[in-house]
Amino acid sequence: MLRKTFLILIFATIYLLFAQQKLQYTLDSIASKWAPDKRETICILRANWRKDRVFISGETTELNAIKELYKVMKFKKIRFYDGIKLLPDTSTDKQSFGLVTVSVMNIRKSSLHSSELLSQAILGTPVRILKDSNNCYLIQTPDNYIGWATHASVVRKTIAEIKTWKNEKRMIFTDKAGIIYADTLKSAVVSDIVMTSIVLAKNHDDEWTKISLPDNRQGFVESKNLTDFADWAKNTQPNAAEIITLSNRFKGVSYLWGGTSAHMLDCSGFVKTLFFMNGLLLPRDASQQYKIGIDVEITANFSQLKKGDLLFFGHRTPNKPNITHVGLYIGDKKFIHESEWVRVNSLDFESEDFNQYYHGRLLLVKRLIDTSTENLRITNNQMYF
């Protein structure tokens, strides 16, 4: 009798483990469907058996994932406790938005200061605050990129405050880098400022503009380096000549993994900055950027390429290309890119700028200029407008 009871318990335990594994596989499938790119979406679902029911915990930014979970569980006739947290977390605070209040905000993989640098966001960038932990916010930038930033680098805002911000006199900083001074005599420094920063204009004349930062610090910036943000975004169109001219201003700027500011950049951060200044908001990483635009045929003499095309490098895998690098085509078989520093290389064997490494790893060319890019326009991004 004791042996029989023991065997029943073993088989019951095995059955429970099998059922839990099978259910976890279902949850993982739902998560993969609604969060295929973990850089842009979150969906973590975990199953644990508790007596006669299943307790499902986790968190997600995708409401549709939770809806599908309910449908699946109903179909399978499984009773469960819902312990899933929908992000952004508004359980204690409805201020689920924020504005970057430092010149360059670091975005990391976790809330630890020692964590890997994933990306950066520039002064005045609007962000969604998904949750709060360890003196850091889990934030999402306008290009949907997700990561952790310190409390000190973001000012929380309500939906109403963000709407007010959108209607105020916003200015974009168009020089590579500069200084915000305490007064027009330059007696003290309030902050540094970099290209693509967005600030509020309080007073404006031909020489100086008094500006306000998201945390209400105020200072003065030379007016020649500021442009009305709304007008600029509305009227700016991607133009190959202007993008290439801008790219040359970055020559020599050092490489930084995760960098997106004029101070230091990585390859995709460089391209992203160039196109932002031409009115388009590109995805963050090269492995995301290659999915937009139209394909351009790579011929033996590269005759199909046009100035402003994006060149993607890497190696092929059975399922999809493994993109590891991106550069900007500037004509005459040459491209400019961020590789240790911003520089020009050539695809021409006979050129002194020829680079065998990148020549052998060119996989794709994509064209954004003179194509349908309305979905990428900054004016169509709800975080900005």
Secondary structure as UniProt FT lines:
FT   HELIX           2..34
FT   TURN            38..40
FT   STRAND          43..50
FT   TURN            51..52
FT   STRAND          53..60
FT   HELIX           63..75
FT   TURN            76..77
FT   STRAND          80..86
FT   STRAND          97..100
FT   STRAND          104..108
FT   TURN            113..114
FT   STRAND          117..122
FT   TURN            123..124
FT   STRAND          126..133
FT   TURN            134..135
FT   STRAND          136..140
FT   TURN            142..143
FT   STRAND          146..150
FT   HELIX           151..153
FT   STRAND          154..157
FT   HELIX           159..167
FT   STRAND          170..173
FT   STRAND          177..181
FT   TURN            184..185
FT   STRAND          189..194
FT   TURN            195..196
FT   STRAND          198..204
FT   STRAND          208..212
FT   TURN            214..215
FT   STRAND          218..222
FT   HELIX           223..225
FT   STRAND          226..228
FT   HELIX           229..235
FT   HELIX           240..248
FT   TURN            249..252
FT   STRAND          254..255
FT   TURN            257..258
FT   HELIX           267..276
FT   TURN            277..279
FT   HELIX           286..289
FT   TURN            290..291
FT   STRAND          294..295
FT   TURN            300..301
FT   TURN            303..304
FT   TURN            307..308
FT   STRAND          310..316
FT   STRAND          321..331
FT   TURN            332..333
FT   STRAND          334..338
FT   STRAND          341..346
FT   TURN            349..350
FT   TURN            352..353
FT   HELIX           356..359
FT   TURN            360..361
FT   STRAND          362..367
FT   TURN            369..370
FT   HELIX           374..376
FT   HELIX           378..380
FT   TURN            382..384
//
